[in-house]
Amino acid sequence: MAELAPGTLWFTIAALGLGTYLIRFSFLGFLGGRTLPPLALRLLRYVPVAVFPALVAPQVLWPTATGGEFDAPRLLAALCTLLVGLWRRNVLLALGAGLGLLLVLELLRGL
């Protein structure tokens, strides 16, 4: 890892903190007391549905734990999560089923 001068590190931390604050304030501060238009509310409902797969897909298709190589247990666990989620319509149950299957497959692979 590259060494950073303490001043550079603290400046970077402060700049990122300020940037994060301004991004959040731009939405909450300016629009906090107003109701959003119905179209915006409808579109915001899809944000979690889009973000979750975007976070999970790279870890299933190119897992860093295996150096980016394909890993069948991760793909099977993802498919299990998807199927349980579609079947039961319960996010926590789907995540638990996928995690449980991944743990079992990893334990079996280690034997």
N, C-alpha and C positions, 0 to 999 in steps of 0.2 A: 504494500500500500504506500502511496506517495505521501511524504510528509508535507504538511501545510504549516505556514507560519501562524502563530496564534492570532495575530490581527486579521489575517485572511479568513481563518476559520470562523471567528466571531462575526466578522462582517458578513460572511455568507449565511450564517445562522440568522442574523438579524434581518438581512434582506429577504430571506425565504419566509421568515415569520411575518414581516410586514406585508409581503406579497400575499400570503395566505389570508391575513386579516383583511386586506383590501378586497380580495376576491369575495370573501364571505360578506363583508359590509356592503359591497355593491348590490348584493341580492337582498340581504336582510335589512340593511339600513334604509335603502331607498324604497323598497317595496314592503317593508314590514307591516305598515299600518293599512295597507290596501289589500283588497281582494284581487286575486289574479283572474284574468279572463278565463272563461270555461275551456277554451282551446288549450291554454297553457296548463291548466290543471289536468286536463286529459292527457297531454303529452308527458307531464311529469310522472304520471302513474307508471310509465314504461321505463323509467330510468333504472330501477333496481333489476328489472327483467333483462335489461341490456348490459348492465355493469357486471352482474354476477357471472354470466358465461364468459365475458371478456377477461375476467380475472382467472377463471378456472381453465379455460381452453389451452392456454400456453403450458400450464402445468400438467395437462393430460397428454398433449401432443408432443411437447418437447420438454420433458421434466428435467430440471436442473440436477435433481438427485442422481440421475443416470447419465449426466453429461450431455443431455439432449437426445439421447437414443430412445427409440420406441420402447415402451414398457407396458406389457400386456396387463399386469394387475391394475395399473392406474386406469387403463381404458375400460376394463371390466367394471371397476368400481364406479367410474363415471357413468357407464351405461346402467348399472344397478341404481344409482342415484336418480338418473333421469326416469327410469321405468317406475320406481317406487313413487317419485314425485307426481308423475302423471296418473298413477293408479290411485294413490291415497290423497292427493292434493294437500300434503302436509310437508312443509319445507324441512322442519326439524327431523321428522321421521325419515325423509329421503336422505338428508345429510348423515344421519346416524347409520342408516343401512349401507350407504356407500363407504363410510369410514370403517364400519365393522367388516365389510367384505375386503377392503384394502388391507386391514390389519391381519385378517385370516390368511389372505393370499400371500402376504409378505412373510408371515410365520411359516406357512407351508413351503415357501421358496427357500427359507433359511434352513429347513430340515435336511 
